[in-house]
C-alpha cells in the first residue's frame, strides 16, 4: 500500500464520533473526508474521493443500524477492519457561561436518548435534535450561543473551543459503538484474518439455518453476531448477516465450503482481523 496520507470518508464533520473512530483505527495522520450521509461515504469511495470509509454498524444500547446493512450490500465494498469506540458524551458550552444561563440543549437524537437521565433532571431545558453531535458543538462556537449547550465528545470540545461543563453525562457508562472499515477492491490487501462477515439466504423450511449453525459449531467457529433483514418484495425471505471468528484457518475454510451447500446468494463481505482493545 502507498505511504501517502489515507483519505477516510466519514458521515458527519470533523470531531464527530466517526472521526474519533477513524483516529482510533488509522491514527491521527489521516485526511478526513466529511460526508452528509452514509450513502455519500460510499459514493466518495466509489468515485475515488476517499481511500477508506468508516461506518457505524451497531451500538450496544441502540442495537444494529439496519439501513447501513442495506448500503454495504448494495455497494459491495470489502470490509477490511473493525473498531469499537466507547461513547463518552459531555455537556459543552462556550467558556464562561453559567449553567443557569442555558435554555436549550442540542445534539443527535441517539446521543440525546443516551443522556436521558441527565436531561430529565433539568426539565427547564428545551431539547432540540440535530443531525450530528460535532455539528452542534460547531454551531454553539460559530454562532457564539451563550444560552445553548451541545452534547458531544471531548474531540469536539477541543476543536471548537468549548468548555466541558458536565463530563460523562451518558446514562450507561458501558456504551460503545462498533464501526466497520471499508476500502475499494483494488486497495484491499491480504491480511492475516481471524474474523469474517458473511451474508446469505437459506431455504424457507424447518432447520435450514440450524444446518449452517451446526457446521460452524463442528468446526470450532464462534458466531459473534447474527442479524436478519427481510428481502425487499419477497415474503418470508431473509438475508442473514453473520459475523464469525476462528483460531484455525483450515477449520474456517472447511466451514465455508460446507456452508455453500445449504445457502443461496452466499457472499463474504470481508475477512479481517478482529478488534482487540490495546493493553496499556
C-alpha positions in Angstrom: 0.0 0.0 0.0 1.2 3.5 -0.7 2.6 5.6 2.2 0.5 8.7 1.4 -1.9 10.0 4.0 -5.1 7.9 3.8 -8.3 9.8 2.8 -11.0 8.5 5.1 -14.7 9.2 4.4 -16.9 9.7 7.5 -20.6 10.5 8.0 -20.6 13.9 9.7 -18.0 16.5 10.3 -14.6 16.7 12.0 -14.6 15.8 15.7 -17.7 13.5 15.2 -17.6 10.0 16.7 -16.9 8.7 13.2 -13.7 10.8 13.0 -12.8 9.6 16.5 -13.3 6.0 15.4 -11.1 6.7 12.3 -8.4 8.1 14.5 -8.6 5.0 16.8 -8.2 2.7 13.8 -5.7 4.6 11.5 -4.0 7.1 13.9 -4.4 10.8 13.6 -2.4 11.2 10.4 -5.4 11.0 8.0 -7.2 13.2 5.7 -10.9 13.3 6.8 -13.5 13.4 4.0 -16.7 14.9 5.5 -20.0 13.5 4.1 -23.6 14.4 4.9 -24.9 10.8 4.8 -23.7 7.2 5.0 -24.6 6.8 1.3 -22.3 9.7 0.5 -19.4 8.0 2.2 -19.8 5.0 -0.2 -20.1 7.4 -3.1 -16.8 9.0 -2.1 -15.1 5.6 -2.1 -16.7 4.7 -5.4 -15.6 8.0 -7.0 -12.1 7.7 -5.7 -12.5 10.7 -3.5 -11.6 8.5 -0.5 -9.3 5.5 0.1 -11.4 4.1 3.1 -14.6 4.7 4.8 -15.6 4.3 8.4 -19.3 3.4 9.2 -21.1 2.7 12.4 -22.9 -0.7 12.3 -24.2 -1.3 15.8 -24.4 0.2 19.3 -24.7 -2.0 22.4 -27.6 0.1 23.6 -29.4 1.3 20.4 -28.8 -2.0 18.6 -28.0 -2.6 14.9 -28.1 0.3 12.4 -30.2 -1.6 9.9 -30.1 0.9 6.9 -26.3 0.5 6.9 -26.6 -3.2 6.2 -28.6 -2.4 3.0 -25.9 0.1 2.0 -23.0 -2.3 2.5 -24.8 -4.9 0.3 -25.7 -2.5 -2.5 -22.2 -1.1 -2.8 -20.4 -4.4 -2.1 -17.0 -2.9 -1.0 -15.0 -5.3 1.2 -14.8 -4.9 5.0 -11.1 -4.7 5.9 -11.4 -4.0 9.6 -13.4 -3.0 12.7 -13.0 -0.8 15.7 -15.0 -0.5 18.9 -15.4 3.0 20.4 -16.6 3.9 23.9 -19.3 6.6 23.5 -18.5 9.3 26.1 -20.8 12.3 26.0 -20.2 15.7 27.6 -22.3 18.9 28.2 -20.4 21.6 26.2 -20.8 25.3 26.4 -18.9 28.5 25.5 -16.2 29.3 28.0 -17.5 31.4 31.0 -21.2 30.5 30.5 -23.1 29.6 33.7 -25.4 26.6 33.9 -28.4 28.8 34.8 -28.0 30.7 31.5 -28.5 27.5 29.4 -32.0 27.3 28.0 -31.5 24.8 25.1 -29.6 21.6 24.6 -28.8 20.4 21.1 -27.5 17.0 19.8 -28.1 14.0 17.6 -31.3 12.1 18.6 -29.4 9.0 19.6 -27.0 11.0 21.8 -29.9 12.7 23.5 -31.5 9.4 24.2 -28.3 8.1 25.7 -28.3 11.1 28.1 -31.9 10.9 29.0 -31.3 10.6 32.8 -29.2 13.7 32.9 -31.7 15.7 30.7 -34.6 14.6 32.8 -33.1 16.3 35.8 -33.4 19.7 34.1 -37.0 19.9 32.8 -36.4 23.6 32.0 -34.0 22.8 29.2 -35.5 22.8 25.7 -34.2 19.7 23.8 -33.5 20.2 20.1 -32.5 17.3 17.8 -29.9 17.8 15.1 -28.1 15.6 12.5 -24.6 15.4 14.1 -23.1 15.8 17.5 -20.0 17.6 16.3 -22.0 20.0 14.1 -24.0 21.0 17.2 -20.7 21.9 19.0 -19.5 23.8 15.9 -22.8 25.7 15.9 -22.5 26.8 19.5 -19.0 28.1 18.7 -19.7 29.7 15.3 -22.9 31.5 16.5 -21.5 32.2 20.0 -24.7 30.8 21.6 -24.5 31.7 25.3 -27.9 30.1 26.1 -27.2 26.8 24.3 -25.3 23.6 25.2 -24.2 20.9 22.9 -23.9 17.2 23.8 -20.8 15.8 22.0 -17.4 14.2 22.6 -14.2 15.8 24.0 -12.7 15.9 20.5 -15.5 18.4 19.6 -14.8 20.4 22.7 -11.2 20.8 21.8 -11.7 21.5 18.1 -14.4 24.1 18.7 -13.0 25.8 21.9 -15.9 24.7 24.2 -15.8 24.1 27.9 -16.9 20.7 29.3 -19.4 21.9 31.9 -20.6 18.4 32.8 -18.4 15.4 32.0 -19.7 11.8 31.1 -23.4 12.5 31.1 -24.3 9.3 29.2 -26.8 7.2 31.2 -24.9 3.9 30.6 -21.1 4.2 31.1 -20.5 1.0 29.2 -21.9 2.4 26.0 -19.9 1.6 22.8 -20.4 1.6 19.1 -18.8 -0.9 16.6 -17.6 0.7 13.3 -16.6 -1.2 10.1 -13.8 -0.1 7.9 -14.3 -0.4 4.1 -12.0 0.1 1.1 -12.0 -0.5 -2.6 -11.4 -4.0 -4.0 -8.1 -2.7 -5.6 -6.9 -1.4 -2.2 -7.8 -4.5 -0.2 -4.6 -6.3 0.5 -4.3 -9.8 2.1 -4.5 -9.7 5.9 -4.0 -12.4 8.5 -7.7 -12.7 9.1 -9.4 -14.3 12.1 -12.9 -12.8 11.6 -15.3 -12.6 8.7 -18.7 -11.0 7.9 -21.0 -13.2 5.7 -24.3 -12.7 4.1 -26.6 -15.5 2.7 -30.1 -16.8 2.4 -31.4 -20.2 3.4 -34.4 -22.2 2.2 -37.7 -21.3 3.9 -38.0 -24.6 5.7 -37.6 -26.2 9.1 -33.9 -26.5 10.2 -32.4 -24.7 7.2 -30.5 -22.1 9.3 -29.7 -24.7 12.0 -27.7 -26.7 9.4 -25.4 -23.7 8.9 -25.0 -23.1 12.6 -24.2 -26.7 13.2 -21.4 -26.6 10.6 -19.9 -23.6 12.4 -20.1 -25.4 15.8 -18.5 -28.6 14.4 -15.5 -26.5 13.0 -15.0 -24.6 16.3 -16.1 -21.4 14.7 -17.5 -18.8 17.0 -20.6 -16.9 15.7 -20.3 -13.4 17.3 -23.4 -11.9 15.6 -26.4 -12.8 13.5 -28.7 -10.3 12.0 -31.7 -11.0 9.7 -33.1 -8.5 7.2 -36.2 -9.0 5.1 -35.5 -9.2 1.4 -37.5 -6.4 -0.4 -40.5 -7.6 -2.3 -40.2 -11.2 -1.1 -42.5 -12.6 1.6 -40.8 -14.7 4.4 -37.4 -14.4 2.8 -34.4 -13.0 4.7 -30.8 -12.1 4.3 -28.8 -13.4 7.2 -25.7 -11.3 8.2 -23.4 -13.4 10.3 -20.0 -12.4 11.9 -17.8 -15.4 12.7 -14.4 -15.7 14.4 -11.8 -18.5 14.3 -8.4 -19.5 15.5 -7.6 -22.1 12.8 -7.8 -21.1 9.2 -8.3 -24.7 8.0 -11.4 -25.0 10.1 -12.7 -21.7 8.6 -12.1 -22.8 5.0 -13.8 -26.2 5.7 -16.8 -24.5 7.2 -17.2 -22.1 4.3 -17.1 -25.0 1.8 -19.7 -26.9 3.7 -22.0 -23.9 4.3 -22.1 -23.3 0.5 -24.2 -26.5 0.1 -27.0 -25.2 2.3 -27.2 -21.5 1.3 -28.2 -19.3 -1.6 -26.6 -15.9 -2.7 -23.6 -16.6 -0.3 -21.3 -13.6 0.0 -18.2 -13.0 2.0 -18.4 -9.3 2.9 -14.9 -9.2 4.3 -12.2 -11.1 6.0 -10.3 -9.1 8.6 -8.6 -9.0 12.0 -11.0 -8.8 14.9 -10.6 -5.8 17.0 -8.7 -6.3 20.2 -8.5 -3.5 22.8 -4.8 -2.4 23.2 -3.3 -3.4 26.5 -2.0 -0.4 28.4 
